[in-house]
Amino acid sequence: MTFCAAAALSPLLSLMPLDALAASKASTASAASATNSSAAAQETTETRISDAYAEALRQRTLRSSVAGEITEMLVKAGDRVKAGQLLARVGGSDITAPYDAIVSAIMAKVGEVAMPGRHILTVFDPTRMRVVASVPRSRLRELNLDEPVQVDIAALNQRVKAHKVIVISQGDKPMQTAKLYLELGEVAGLQPGQQARATFALSSWPSLRP
């Protein structure tokens, strides 16, 4: 009888390790899920995105220096021009390119009469482009500016890296902003005024995290 009772109980005893193992696996899976969720949550705080816009370090609007009829317009928007190249003629006066540039806008037509100071066209230097972003001064220390800053340019469907960041602090109140110049150099197709988004890595200091 004793032997039979032991035999009857042995299946129950043999199941206990399996139950414990299942519970252990469930606990491990739960912990892994929690870890993954925590990592995902942490990942979302690793960067900060700021709306920005592109501008040229050198851009100039060329104006008429005399009163007269616009007799020639020798370029169109998007044309590349060389320093000294003739761009337009107004009343016998030549308008030439101040440096190697791209024509970004034409603001006058042949046959129109221009007075002194009339805007004729705008050019910019495509080799010296940057993106301008602003962040609250109170959050500036959160950004890790030693890490590359990624810049997405929607109009070009392109992502580029800023090779230099210049911080211009504006004002001394916490609610005021700091302007960041993200130097890009030349990016094919990039025009002043195009919208961009800058993605910054955050500082690793816990006290500086949001």
ZAROGU-364145 format. One line per 8 residues: number of its first residue (from 1); their letters; for each residue x, y, z of N, C-alpha, C. Coordinates in nm, 3 decimals, decimal comma, padded with zeros to 5 digits. Each point is the difference from the previous one (the first is absolute). Example, Ala and Ser with C-alpha at 12.3 -4.5 7.8 and 13.67 -1.06 7.14 Angstrom:
<recs>
1> AS> 01,319:-00,569:00,780:-00,089:00,119:00,000:00,090:00,120:00,000 | -00,035:00,105:-00,072:00,082:00,119:00,006:-00,077:00,109:00,073
</recs>
This chain:
<recs>
1> MTFCAAAA> 00,083:-00,120:00,000:-00,083:00,120:00,000:00,087:00,125:00,000 | 00,105:-00,005:00,080:00,090:00,115:00,006:00,063:00,025:-00,135 | 00,040:-00,108:-00,067:00,062:00,009:-00,131:-00,098:00,059:-00,099 | -00,127:-00,047:00,004:-00,102:00,050:-00,093:-00,027:00,148:00,022 | -00,004:00,043:00,128:-00,024:00,141:00,028:00,112:00,085:-00,056 | 00,123:-00,049:00,016:00,114:00,074:-00,052:-00,007:00,008:-00,151 | -00,042:-00,114:-00,063:-00,012:-00,004:-00,145:-00,107:00,096:-00,048 | -00,106:00,010:00,077:-00,110:00,089:-00,039:00,041:00,146:00,010
9> LSPLLSLM> 00,086:00,028:00,098:00,042:00,139:00,019:00,112:00,040:-00,094 | 00,076:-00,098:-00,053:00,118:00,032:-00,078:-00,030:00,081:-00,126 | -00,111:-00,024:-00,072:-00,028:00,087:-00,116:-00,018:00,145:00,042 | -00,066:00,021:00,119:-00,019:00,137:00,045:00,133:00,064:00,033 | 00,088:-00,079:00,066:00,131:00,054:00,035:00,082:00,030:-00,124 | -00,011:-00,084:-00,104:00,080:00,020:-00,121:-00,048:00,121:-00,079 | -00,125:00,042:00,020:-00,053:00,116:-00,073:00,046:00,132:00,061 | 00,039:-00,002:00,126:00,033:00,126:00,067:00,117:00,074:-00,066
17> PLDALAAS> 00,109:-00,067:-00,037:00,109:00,073:-00,067:-00,045:00,062:-00,131 | -00,089:-00,071:-00,075:-00,047:00,053:-00,128:-00,080:00,126:00,020 | -00,087:00,000:00,104:-00,079:00,120:00,030:00,091:00,116:00,037 | 00,101:-00,032:00,081:00,093:00,104:00,043:00,076:00,055:-00,119 | 00,036:-00,092:-00,094:00,073:00,043:-00,119:-00,088:00,091:-00,085 | -00,127:-00,038:-00,015:-00,092:00,082:-00,079:-00,016:00,138:00,062 | -00,012:00,002:00,134:-00,014:00,128:00,069:00,124:00,085:-00,020 | 00,117:-00,068:00,003:00,126:00,071:-00,019:00,008:00,061:-00,138
25> KASTASAA> -00,044:-00,080:-00,105:00,002:00,050:-00,137:-00,093:00,119:-00,016 | -00,119:-00,011:00,064:-00,096:00,110:-00,010:00,057:00,125:00,064 | 00,069:-00,019:00,114:00,060:00,115:00,069:00,109:00,063:-00,084 | 00,082:-00,088:-00,065:00,108:00,050:-00,085:-00,055:00,077:-00,119 | -00,106:-00,057:-00,062:-00,061:00,067:-00,115:-00,057:00,136:00,039 | -00,063:00,003:00,119:-00,058:00,126:00,048:00,110:00,103:00,024 | 00,111:-00,048:00,059:00,112:00,092:00,027:00,059:00,050:-00,130 | 00,013:-00,090:-00,100:00,056:00,041:-00,130:-00,090:00,101:-00,066
33> SATNSSAA> -00,132:-00,024:00,009:-00,095:00,095:-00,059:00,011:00,136:00,067 | 00,014:-00,001:00,133:00,013:00,125:00,073:00,129:00,072:-00,039 | 00,108:-00,081:-00,018:00,128:00,059:-00,040:-00,009:00,063:-00,137 | -00,067:-00,073:-00,094:-00,016:00,053:-00,135:-00,083:00,127:00,000 | -00,107:00,000:00,082:-00,084:00,119:00,008:00,078:00,117:00,056 | 00,083:-00,032:00,102:00,082:00,105:00,061:00,100:00,054:-00,100 | 00,062:-00,093:-00,079:00,098:00,043:-00,100:-00,066:00,084:-00,106 | -00,121:-00,040:-00,040:-00,072:00,078:-00,102:-00,032:00,138:00,052
41> AQETTETR> -00,042:00,005:00,128:-00,032:00,130:00,059:00,125:00,086:00,009 | 00,113:-00,064:00,036:00,124:00,074:00,011:00,044:00,051:-00,136 | -00,021:-00,083:-00,105:00,042:00,037:-00,134:-00,070:00,126:-00,047 | -00,125:00,017:00,039:-00,075:00,118:-00,044:00,052:00,127:00,064 | 00,080:-00,012:00,106:00,054:00,120:00,065:00,146:00,022:-00,039 | 00,052:-00,077:-00,095:00,140:00,014:-00,037:00,024:00,116:-00,096 | -00,105:00,050:-00,063:00,018:00,110:-00,094:-00,106:00,107:00,023 | 00,031:00,118:-00,047:-00,097:00,109:00,003:-00,005:00,061:-00,139
49> ISDAYAEA> -00,120:00,018:-00,053:-00,017:00,051:-00,135:-00,047:00,145:00,005 | 00,060:00,083:-00,081:-00,035:00,141:-00,005:-00,028:00,041:-00,144 | -00,109:00,073:-00,022:-00,027:00,055:-00,132:00,105:00,106:-00,031 | 00,038:00,006:-00,128:00,107:00,090:-00,039:-00,023:00,045:-00,145 | 00,090:00,085:-00,048:-00,009:00,044:-00,138:00,141:00,025:-00,053 | 00,014:-00,006:-00,133:00,130:00,017:-00,063:00,024:00,146:-00,035 | 00,126:00,039:00,006:00,039:00,133:-00,046:00,142:-00,005:-00,053 | 00,033:00,098:-00,083:00,135:00,011:-00,053:00,079:00,100:00,082
57> LRQRTLRS> 00,126:-00,032:00,028:00,084:00,095:00,071:00,024:00,124:-00,085 | 00,004:-00,019:-00,132:00,014:00,114:-00,090:-00,119:00,003:-00,096 | -00,078:00,103:00,010:-00,115:00,020:-00,089:-00,014:00,150:-00,024 | -00,028:00,037:-00,123:-00,010:00,143:-00,030:-00,110:00,027:-00,101 | -00,077:00,103:00,029:-00,099:00,050:-00,095:00,064:00,115:-00,078 | 00,005:-00,015:-00,132:00,063:00,100:-00,085:-00,105:00,101:-00,044 | 00,036:00,127:00,009:-00,094:00,110:-00,027:00,048:00,086:-00,115 | -00,095:00,070:-00,057:00,034:00,096:-00,104:00,067:00,121:00,064
65> SVAGEITE> 00,107:00,047:-00,062:00,069:00,119:00,052:-00,044:00,127:-00,073 | -00,075:-00,017:-00,107:-00,046:00,116:-00,079:-00,146:-00,018:-00,034 | -00,062:00,107:-00,046:-00,136:-00,007:-00,051:00,006:-00,033:-00,149 | -00,083:-00,091:-00,041:00,001:-00,034:-00,143:-00,076:-00,127:-00,028 | -00,011:-00,031:-00,127:-00,071:-00,120:-00,043:00,090:-00,122:00,015 | -00,061:-00,110:00,041:00,073:-00,126:00,006:00,005:-00,055:-00,143 | 00,117:00,003:-00,060:00,011:-00,038:-00,140:00,044:-00,145:-00,021 | 00,066:-00,059:00,101:00,044:-00,139:-00,012:-00,010:-00,070:00,135
73> MLVKAGDR> -00,045:-00,125:-00,005:00,004:-00,090:00,116:00,059:-00,130:-00,052 | 00,124:-00,025:00,034:00,078:-00,105:-00,065:00,001:-00,132:00,077 | -00,067:-00,005:00,112:-00,002:-00,123:00,081:-00,142:-00,027:00,047 | -00,019:-00,118:00,054:-00,129:-00,037:00,061:00,027:-00,067:00,134 | -00,103:-00,014:00,081:00,015:-00,062:00,132:00,055:-00,141:-00,016 | 00,099:-00,032:00,081:00,062:-00,132:-00,003:00,131:-00,005:-00,077 | 00,029:00,105:-00,077:00,125:00,003:-00,077:00,120:00,020:00,092 | 00,109:-00,070:-00,035:00,129:00,025:00,067:00,074:00,108:-00,078
81> VKAGQLLA> 00,060:00,093:00,073:00,071:00,109:-00,065:00,139:00,014:00,062 | 00,088:00,063:-00,075:00,137:00,023:00,044:00,017:00,144:00,047 | 00,094:00,020:00,089:00,030:00,135:00,048:00,028:00,092:-00,118 | -00,065:00,114:-00,004:00,021:00,097:-00,107:-00,086:-00,022:-00,123 | -00,075:-00,110:-00,003:-00,083:-00,029:-00,118:-00,113:00,102:-00,012 | -00,028:00,043:-00,123:-00,109:00,094:-00,025:-00,134:-00,071:00,018 | -00,085:00,059:00,083:-00,129:-00,063:00,031:-00,117:00,077:-00,062 | 00,009:00,133:00,002:-00,110:00,082:-00,052:00,053:00,139:-00,034
89> RVGGSDIT> -00,080:00,072:-00,081:00,033:00,139:-00,032:-00,119:00,088:00,029 | 00,026:00,110:00,068:-00,106:00,096:00,034:00,048:00,139:-00,041 | -00,070:00,061:-00,096:00,035:00,136:-00,041:00,145:00,016:-00,039 | 00,058:-00,098:-00,065:00,140:00,006:-00,041:00,098:-00,037:00,109 | -00,048:-00,033:00,120:00,086:-00,040:00,112:-00,002:-00,152:00,013 | 00,117:-00,059:00,020:00,010:-00,146:00,011:-00,018:-00,045:00,145 | -00,070:-00,112:00,014:-00,010:-00,068:00,130:00,075:-00,131:-00,014 | 00,102:-00,020:00,083:00,085:-00,118:-00,010:-00,001:-00,079:00,130
97> APYDAIVS> 00,043:-00,126:-00,011:00,004:-00,089:00,118:00,115:00,040:00,091 | -00,025:00,014:00,130:00,106:00,041:00,093:00,097:-00,113:00,033 | -00,042:-00,125:-00,021:00,082:-00,118:00,027:-00,065:-00,118:-00,072 | 00,071:-00,115:-00,005:-00,061:-00,121:-00,055:-00,126:-00,029:00,080 | -00,111:-00,020:-00,069:-00,127:-00,007:00,072:-00,106:-00,075:-00,080 | -00,115:-00,015:00,063:-00,121:-00,049:-00,066:-00,105:00,109:00,008 | -00,069:00,022:-00,110:-00,108:00,099:-00,001:-00,122:-00,063:00,067 | -00,047:00,061:00,107:-00,114:-00,058:00,074:-00,133:00,065:-00,036
105> AIMAKVGE> 00,003:00,124:-00,046:-00,126:00,067:-00,032:00,023:00,112:-00,101 | -00,095:00,016:-00,091:-00,003:00,111:-00,095:-00,119:00,087:00,038 | 00,023:00,128:00,021:-00,106:00,088:00,051:-00,035:00,113:-00,095 | 00,045:-00,010:-00,124:-00,030:00,103:-00,100:-00,005:-00,064:-00,138 | -00,062:00,071:-00,093:-00,014:-00,051:-00,137:00,055:00,101:-00,100 | 00,043:-00,054:-00,113:00,044:00,086:-00,109:-00,117:00,089:-00,043 | 00,029:00,127:-00,022:-00,103:00,095:-00,040:-00,052:00,083:00,115 | 00,018:-00,046:00,123:-00,043:00,079:00,115:00,097:00,114:00,024
113> VAMPGRHI> -00,051:00,105:00,061:00,085:00,114:00,036:00,038:-00,013:00,147 | 00,128:00,004:00,025:00,051:-00,014:00,137:00,051:00,133:00,050 | -00,034:00,032:00,124:00,055:00,116:00,068:00,122:-00,044:00,081 | 00,087:00,092:00,036:00,116:-00,037:00,082:-00,044:-00,073:00,127 | 00,066:-00,111:00,028:-00,034:-00,080:00,117:-00,099:-00,111:-00,027 | -00,055:-00,005:-00,121:-00,096:-00,106:-00,035:00,067:-00,136:00,004 | -00,064:-00,097:00,068:00,053:-00,136:00,007:-00,011:-00,065:-00,138 | 00,113:-00,054:-00,049:00,001:-00,062:-00,132:00,007:-00,152:00,011
121> LTVFDPTR> 00,094:-00,051:00,079:00,011:-00,146:00,019:00,079:-00,029:00,127 | -00,008:-00,125:00,045:00,072:-00,043:00,122:00,088:-00,119:-00,033 | 00,121:00,001:00,053:00,093:-00,112:-00,018:00,050:-00,046:00,136 | 00,046:-00,124:00,007:00,059:-00,051:00,124:00,115:-00,094:-00,032 | 00,089:-00,015:00,097:00,115:-00,089:-00,012:-00,040:-00,139:00,047 | -00,009:-00,100:-00,091:-00,047:-00,134:00,040:00,103:-00,081:00,078 | 00,124:00,047:00,005:00,104:-00,076:00,071:00,003:00,030:00,148 | -00,080:00,098:00,043:00,002:00,040:00,142:-00,143:00,004:00,052
129> MRVVASVP> -00,059:-00,119:00,012:-00,137:-00,012:00,047:-00,003:-00,047:00,144 | -00,106:00,038:00,070:-00,018:-00,046:00,137:-00,150:-00,009:00,028 | -00,030:-00,069:00,110:-00,138:-00,010:00,048:-00,006:00,068:00,135 | -00,105:00,076:00,021:-00,017:00,075:00,125:-00,110:-00,065:00,083 | 00,034:-00,038:00,122:-00,097:-00,060:00,093:00,000:00,083:00,129 | -00,111:-00,003:00,071:-00,009:00,071:00,128:-00,049:-00,095:00,108 | 00,059:00,012:00,119:-00,043:-00,080:00,115:-00,007:00,094:00,121 | -00,088:-00,030:00,097:-00,002:00,082:00,122:00,135:-00,006:00,070
137> RSRLRELN> 00,046:00,112:00,049:00,130:00,002:00,068:00,002:-00,093:00,120 | -00,115:-00,020:00,064:-00,007:-00,087:00,116:00,023:-00,146:-00,037 | -00,016:-00,036:-00,130:00,019:-00,139:-00,042:00,131:-00,020:-00,075 | 00,075:00,106:-00,018:00,120:-00,009:-00,082:00,101:-00,101:00,054 | 00,014:-00,008:00,133:00,100:-00,091:00,059:-00,038:-00,147:-00,018 | -00,125:-00,027:-00,036:-00,041:-00,139:-00,022:00,060:-00,056:-00,128 | 00,037:00,087:-00,094:00,046:-00,046:-00,130:00,147:-00,038:00,005 | 00,032:-00,114:-00,059:00,139:-00,044:-00,012:00,052:00,046:-00,136
145> LDEPVQVD> 00,060:00,117:-00,002:00,045:00,058:-00,127:00,133:-00,056:-00,046 | 00,057:-00,095:00,077:00,119:-00,071:-00,046:-00,037:-00,112:-00,097 | -00,128:-00,039:00,001:-00,048:-00,104:-00,091:-00,049:00,066:-00,129 | 00,007:-00,073:-00,115:-00,046:00,057:-00,127:-00,148:00,038:00,008 | -00,033:00,114:-00,060:-00,139:00,044:-00,008:-00,053:-00,037:-00,138 | -00,109:-00,077:-00,001:-00,062:-00,042:-00,126:-00,100:00,105:-00,045 | 00,003:00,033:-00,128:-00,090:00,100:-00,055:-00,079:-00,063:-00,115 | -00,133:-00,001:00,014:-00,088:-00,051:-00,105:-00,058:00,117:-00,077
153> IAALNQRV> 00,014:-00,005:-00,132:-00,050:00,106:-00,087:-00,114:-00,058:-00,083 | -00,121:00,038:00,034:-00,119:-00,061:-00,060:-00,005:00,022:-00,151 | 00,032:00,119:-00,047:-00,011:00,031:-00,142:00,094:-00,086:-00,085 | 00,110:-00,045:00,059:00,097:-00,082:-00,072:-00,013:-00,147:00,035 | -00,086:-00,033:00,097:-00,011:-00,137:00,049:00,138:-00,055:00,033 | 00,074:00,076:00,078:00,140:-00,033:00,025:00,037:00,029:00,144 | 00,090:-00,082:00,054:00,054:00,021:00,134:00,150:00,024:-00,012 | 00,047:00,106:00,065:00,142:00,033:-00,002:00,046:00,026:00,143
161> KAHKVIVI> 00,132:00,001:00,019:00,058:00,028:00,132:00,060:00,139:00,001 | -00,024:00,071:00,107:00,065:00,129:00,019:00,145:-00,026:00,042 | 00,094:00,069:-00,064:00,140:-00,023:00,036:00,051:00,097:00,105 | -00,086:00,097:00,038:00,038:00,095:00,104:-00,127:00,060:00,059 | 00,000:00,024:00,131:-00,114:00,062:00,067:00,048:00,125:00,072 | -00,065:00,112:-00,027:00,031:00,126:00,066:-00,121:00,042:00,082 | 00,020:00,025:00,129:-00,110:00,037:00,089:00,005:00,150:00,025 | -00,112:00,066:-00,028:-00,013:00,142:00,027:-00,104:00,016:00,110
169> SQGDKPMQ> 00,044:00,036:00,119:-00,093:00,016:00,112:-00,069:00,135:-00,012 | -00,132:-00,002:00,017:-00,079:00,122:-00,014:-00,071:00,032:00,131 | 00,042:00,109:00,064:-00,063:00,039:00,126:00,050:-00,081:00,117 | -00,045:00,037:00,119:00,046:-00,067:00,122:-00,114:-00,054:00,083 | -00,120:-00,009:-00,059:-00,114:-00,053:00,074:-00,027:-00,143:-00,044 | -00,043:-00,089:00,094:-00,021:-00,141:-00,033:-00,096:-00,023:-00,115 | -00,100:00,086:-00,018:-00,099:-00,022:-00,103:00,048:00,046:-00,137 | 00,113:00,070:-00,004:00,052:00,044:-00,128:00,073:-00,114:-00,070
177> TAKLYLEL> 00,029:00,021:-00,128:00,053:-00,110:-00,081:00,146:00,019:-00,034 | 00,061:-00,112:-00,036:00,135:00,001:-00,055:-00,011:-00,042:-00,146 | 00,071:00,071:-00,085:-00,001:-00,033:-00,143:00,121:-00,086:-00,030 | -00,021:-00,108:-00,076:00,108:-00,091:-00,037:00,018:00,004:-00,151 | 00,121:00,030:-00,042:00,034:-00,004:-00,141:00,065:-00,135:-00,029 | -00,061:-00,078:-00,088:00,052:-00,132:-00,037:00,063:00,012:-00,138 | 00,133:00,005:-00,002:00,071:00,022:-00,125:-00,002:-00,127:-00,085 | -00,040:00,014:-00,127:-00,014:-00,115:-00,089:00,098:00,001:-00,117
185> GEVAGLQP> 00,051:00,117:-00,037:00,077:00,009:-00,124:-00,096:-00,002:-00,118 | 00,037:-00,067:-00,108:-00,087:-00,004:-00,118:-00,084:-00,127:-00,001 | -00,129:00,016:-00,020:-00,093:-00,112:-00,014:-00,078:00,023:-00,129 | 00,015:-00,090:-00,096:-00,060:00,018:-00,132:-00,151:00,023:00,012 | -00,048:00,108:-00,057:-00,142:00,029:-00,002:-00,051:00,079:00,119 | 00,083:00,019:00,103:-00,045:00,071:00,119:-00,013:00,149:-00,029 | -00,115:00,057:00,037:-00,029:00,140:-00,025:-00,027:00,072:00,133 | 00,038:00,126:00,009:-00,035:00,076:00,120:-00,151:00,001:00,022
193> GQQARATF> -00,040:-00,016:00,126:-00,142:00,001:00,035:-00,065:-00,136:00,003 | 00,065:-00,104:-00,053:-00,060:-00,133:00,004:-00,007:-00,050:00,145 | -00,110:-00,070:00,030:-00,021:-00,050:00,135:00,086:-00,124:00,026 | 00,042:-00,015:00,125:00,083:-00,113:00,039:-00,036:-00,040:00,142 | 00,049:-00,118:00,040:-00,015:-00,046:00,139:00,136:-00,048:00,048 | 00,039:00,049:00,116:00,129:-00,036:00,058:-00,022:-00,098:00,115 | 00,076:-00,109:00,000:-00,010:-00,101:00,105:00,128:00,000:00,083 | -00,014:00,032:00,128:00,115:00,010:00,090:00,005:-00,120:00,094
201> ALSSWPSL> 00,120:-00,050:00,027:00,018:-00,099:00,106:-00,009:00,074:00,134 | -00,049:-00,072:00,102:-00,011:00,061:00,132:00,122:-00,032:00,085 | 00,025:00,086:00,096:00,109:-00,021:00,093:-00,025:-00,127:00,079 | 00,108:-00,070:00,038:-00,013:-00,123:00,078:-00,016:00,027:00,149 | 00,010:00,126:00,042:-00,015:00,030:00,141:-00,145:-00,014:00,041 | -00,032:-00,093:00,092:-00,141:-00,021:00,039:-00,069:00,127:00,048 | 00,076:00,087:00,069:-00,063:00,120:00,056:-00,044:00,097:-00,107 | 00,052:-00,021:-00,123:-00,036:00,093:-00,107:-00,106:-00,056:-00,092
209> RP> -00,045:-00,123:00,026:-00,103:-00,061:-00,084:-00,134:00,062:00,031 | -00,094:-00,001:-00,099:-00,135:00,054:00,027:-00,068:-00,072:00,112
</recs>
